C-alpha cells in the first residue's frame, strides 16, 4: 500500500489484480448490473488512489479497508439512484428506468445475480446473516455482533469467512462449462 501511495504503477496493478474481482462481485450483488459494478470498480480505485496515504495497517487489514471503501461507494450509488428517481418523479420526467438495459445486459446481470445467489447458498446461516447485515444492511461488525447476539470477534470471523467462501464459489462457477 505504501508503494501504491507513492504512485508506483506495479503496486497499482497488484492492488487491482487482488481486489477488482471482489469489488466487481460486491457491485453486482449490491447494485444489480454489470455497468454499475464496473463503475464501482473504477470509482473504488480512484478513491483508493486519492486516499492511499490514509490507510493505517494498525487499524485493520487492507482487505477490510478496500472493501469498506467499495461498500461505501455502492451505498452512495444506491442513495443517488433513489434521490434521482424521486426528483424525476416530482418533475414528471421519464426516468432512467424507462430506457432500461438491453436484452444482453439484462441476461448477463440475471446470470451474475443467479451465480451470486447460488454462492450465498453455500454459506452457513450465521455467515449469511452476518454478511447480509454488514454489506446489504450497512451495519458495522459491532452492530452485527449486537444484532446477532454474538461476540465481536465471531461477527468479524463470520463476515470474513463468508466473503472468502463467496469468492471461492464464484471462481468455481466461472470454471464450470
C-alpha positions as CSV (number, residue, x, y, z in Angstrom):
1,X,0.0,0.0,0.0
2,X,2.9,2.3,0.7
3,X,4.1,1.8,-2.9
4,X,0.6,2.4,-4.2
5,X,0.5,5.7,-2.2
6,X,3.8,6.6,-3.9
7,X,2.0,6.1,-7.3
8,X,4.0,3.0,-8.2
9,X,2.4,1.5,-11.3
10,X,3.4,-2.0,-10.3
11,X,1.7,-1.6,-6.9
12,X,-1.4,-0.2,-8.6
13,X,-1.5,-3.3,-10.9
14,X,-1.0,-5.7,-8.0
15,X,-3.8,-4.0,-6.0
16,X,-6.1,-4.1,-9.0
17,X,-5.4,-7.8,-9.5
18,X,-6.0,-8.6,-5.9
19,X,-9.3,-6.7,-5.4
20,X,-11.0,-5.8,-8.7
21,X,-13.0,-9.1,-9.0
22,X,-14.1,-8.9,-5.4
23,X,-15.2,-5.3,-5.8
24,X,-17.0,-6.2,-9.0
25,X,-18.8,-9.1,-7.3
26,X,-19.9,-6.7,-4.5
27,X,-21.1,-4.3,-7.1
28,X,-23.2,-7.0,-8.9
29,X,-24.8,-8.1,-5.6
30,X,-25.4,-4.6,-4.3
31,X,-26.1,-2.6,-7.5
32,X,-27.6,-5.4,-9.7
33,X,-26.0,-4.5,-13.1
34,X,-22.8,-5.1,-14.9
35,X,-22.3,-1.5,-15.8
36,X,-22.9,-0.3,-12.2
37,X,-20.5,-2.9,-10.9
38,X,-17.8,-1.8,-13.4
39,X,-18.3,1.8,-12.4
40,X,-18.0,0.7,-8.8
41,X,-14.6,-0.9,-9.5
42,X,-13.4,2.2,-11.3
43,X,-14.7,4.6,-8.6
44,X,-13.2,2.5,-5.8
45,X,-9.7,2.5,-7.3
46,X,-9.9,6.3,-8.0
47,X,-10.9,6.8,-4.3
48,X,-8.1,4.5,-3.1
49,X,-5.6,6.3,-5.4
50,X,-6.7,9.7,-3.8
51,X,-6.7,8.4,-0.2
52,X,-3.9,5.8,-0.2
53,X,-1.9,7.7,2.3
54,X,-4.8,7.4,4.8
55,X,-4.6,3.6,5.1
56,X,-3.2,2.6,8.5
57,X,-2.3,-1.1,8.9
58,X,-2.6,-0.8,12.7
59,X,-6.3,0.0,12.3
60,X,-7.2,-3.1,10.2
61,X,-6.4,-5.3,7.3
62,X,-6.0,-3.9,3.8
63,X,-8.8,-6.2,2.5
64,X,-11.2,-4.8,5.0
65,X,-10.3,-1.2,4.2
66,X,-10.6,-1.7,0.4
67,X,-14.0,-3.5,0.6
68,X,-15.3,-0.9,3.1
69,X,-14.4,1.9,0.6
70,X,-16.2,-0.1,-2.2
71,X,-19.2,-0.8,0.0
72,X,-19.5,2.9,1.0
73,X,-19.4,3.9,-2.7
74,X,-22.0,1.3,-3.6
75,X,-24.3,2.6,-0.8
76,X,-23.7,6.2,-2.1
77,X,-24.7,5.0,-5.6
78,X,-27.9,3.4,-4.3
79,X,-28.8,6.6,-2.5
80,X,-28.1,8.6,-5.6
81,X,-30.4,6.3,-7.6
82,X,-33.2,6.8,-5.1
83,X,-32.7,10.6,-5.0
84,X,-32.7,10.8,-8.8
85,X,-35.8,8.7,-9.1
86,X,-37.6,10.8,-6.6
87,X,-36.5,14.0,-8.3
88,X,-37.6,12.8,-11.7
89,X,-40.9,11.6,-10.2
90,X,-41.5,15.1,-8.7
91,X,-40.9,16.9,-12.0
92,X,-42.7,14.2,-14.1
93,X,-39.7,13.5,-16.3
94,X,-39.2,10.0,-17.6
95,X,-36.6,8.2,-15.6
96,X,-33.7,6.0,-16.5
97,X,-35.9,3.0,-15.9
98,X,-37.9,4.0,-18.9
99,X,-34.9,3.4,-21.2
100,X,-33.9,0.2,-19.4
101,X,-31.0,-2.1,-20.2
102,X,-30.9,-4.1,-23.4
103,X,-31.6,-7.8,-23.5
104,X,-28.0,-8.8,-23.5
105,X,-27.2,-6.7,-20.4
106,X,-30.3,-7.9,-18.6
107,X,-29.4,-11.6,-19.3
108,X,-25.8,-11.0,-18.1
109,X,-27.0,-9.3,-15.0
110,X,-29.5,-12.0,-14.3
111,X,-26.8,-14.7,-14.8
112,X,-24.5,-12.9,-12.4
113,X,-27.2,-12.4,-9.8
114,X,-28.1,-16.2,-10.1
115,X,-24.4,-17.1,-9.6
116,X,-24.2,-14.8,-6.6
117,X,-27.4,-16.3,-5.1
118,X,-26.0,-19.8,-5.6
119,X,-22.8,-18.8,-3.9
120,X,-24.7,-17.3,-1.0
121,X,-26.4,-20.7,-0.5
122,X,-23.0,-22.3,0.2
123,X,-22.8,-20.2,3.4
124,X,-23.9,-21.3,6.8
125,X,-27.0,-19.4,8.2
126,X,-24.8,-17.5,10.6
127,X,-22.3,-16.4,7.9
128,X,-25.2,-15.4,5.5
129,X,-26.9,-13.3,8.2
130,X,-23.6,-11.6,9.2
131,X,-22.8,-10.8,5.6
132,X,-26.2,-9.6,4.7
133,X,-26.3,-7.3,7.8
134,X,-22.8,-5.9,7.0
135,X,-22.9,-5.5,3.3
136,X,-26.6,-5.0,2.5
137,X,-27.7,-3.6,5.7
138,X,-24.7,-1.3,6.1
139,X,-24.0,-2.5,9.6
140,X,-20.6,-2.4,11.3
141,X,-19.1,-5.5,12.7
142,X,-20.0,-4.3,16.2
143,X,-23.6,-3.8,15.1
144,X,-23.7,-7.2,13.5
145,X,-22.4,-8.7,16.8
146,X,-25.0,-6.9,18.8
147,X,-27.9,-7.8,16.5
148,X,-26.9,-11.4,16.2
149,X,-26.1,-11.7,20.0
150,X,-22.5,-12.9,19.3
151,X,-19.0,-11.7,20.3
152,X,-17.4,-9.1,18.0
153,X,-14.6,-11.4,17.0
154,X,-17.2,-14.1,15.9
155,X,-19.0,-11.5,13.8
156,X,-15.8,-10.4,12.1
157,X,-14.8,-14.0,11.5
158,X,-18.2,-14.9,10.0
159,X,-18.1,-11.9,7.7
160,X,-14.6,-12.6,6.5
161,X,-15.2,-16.4,6.1
162,X,-18.4,-15.6,4.2
163,X,-16.5,-13.3,1.8
164,X,-13.8,-15.9,1.3
165,X,-16.4,-18.6,0.6
166,X,-18.3,-16.4,-1.8
167,X,-15.1,-15.6,-3.7
168,X,-14.2,-19.3,-4.0
169,X,-17.7,-20.3,-5.0
170,X,-17.8,-17.6,-7.7
171,X,-14.4,-18.6,-9.0
172,X,-15.6,-22.3,-9.1
173,X,-18.7,-21.3,-11.0
174,X,-16.6,-19.5,-13.6
175,X,-14.6,-22.7,-14.2
176,X,-17.8,-24.7,-14.8
177,X,-18.8,-25.1,-18.5
